[in-house]
Amino acid sequence: MIIDDGFVDLFVKTTSEAAYASSLLKGKGDKIAADQAAVDKMRLFLNNIPMKGKIVIGEGEMDEAPMLYINELVGTGVGEELD
């Protein structure tokens, strides 16, 4: 399957925003808060993408993160099915 360039741009923006949110906590000595900031921002952006998305590689189980679990549904629920 070839992913439309529009989706690629949205995924790059999502990743960039998550990284930036985490970077604001650099040097604070709080890995959990930095991880939470990144996850919160990523979730916010993913849920605004017009897709029926599913997380296939998540860290929720490994880090006991509150979001981004394997098989978690993301996106607006309308549009292409992506995982």
C-alpha positions in Angstrom: 0.0 0.0 0.0 1.3 3.4 -0.9 0.5 6.1 1.7 -0.7 9.4 0.3 1.8 12.3 0.7 -0.8 14.2 2.7 -0.7 11.5 5.4 3.1 11.5 5.3 3.1 15.2 6.0 0.6 14.8 8.9 2.7 12.0 10.4 5.9 14.0 10.2 4.1 17.0 11.8 2.8 14.7 14.5 6.2 13.3 15.3 7.8 16.8 15.3 5.2 18.2 17.6 5.6 15.2 20.0 9.4 15.6 20.0 9.2 19.3 20.6 6.7 18.9 23.5 9.2 16.4 25.1 12.1 18.7 24.5 10.6 21.4 26.6 11.3 19.2 29.6 14.9 18.6 28.8 17.2 19.0 31.8 14.3 18.8 34.3 15.2 15.3 35.4 11.7 14.0 34.9 11.7 11.3 32.2 8.1 10.4 33.0 6.8 14.0 32.4 8.8 14.2 29.2 7.3 10.9 27.9 3.8 12.1 29.0 4.2 15.4 27.1 5.2 13.6 23.9 2.5 11.0 24.2 -0.2 13.6 24.9 0.9 15.7 21.9 1.1 12.7 19.6 -2.3 11.5 20.6 -3.8 14.9 20.0 -2.4 15.1 16.5 -3.1 11.5 15.6 -6.8 11.9 16.6 -7.2 14.8 14.3 -6.0 13.0 11.2 -8.9 11.9 8.9 -8.3 8.2 9.1 -9.3 5.0 10.8 -5.9 4.3 12.4 -4.6 1.6 14.6 -1.4 1.5 16.6 0.7 -1.6 15.7 3.9 -0.8 17.6 3.2 0.9 20.9 5.0 1.5 24.1 2.1 1.5 26.5 2.7 -2.0 27.8 6.4 -1.6 28.1 6.5 1.8 29.9 3.0 1.6 31.4 2.3 4.7 29.3 -1.3 5.9 29.5 -1.7 5.9 25.7 -0.3 4.5 22.4 -1.1 0.9 23.2 -0.9 -1.8 20.5 -4.2 -2.1 18.7 -5.4 1.3 20.0 -7.6 3.1 17.6 -6.6 6.6 16.5 -7.8 9.2 14.0 -11.1 10.7 13.4 -12.7 7.3 12.5 -13.4 8.5 9.0 -11.3 7.9 5.9 -8.6 5.4 5.0 -7.8 2.4 7.3 -4.1 2.8 8.3 -2.0 0.9 10.8 
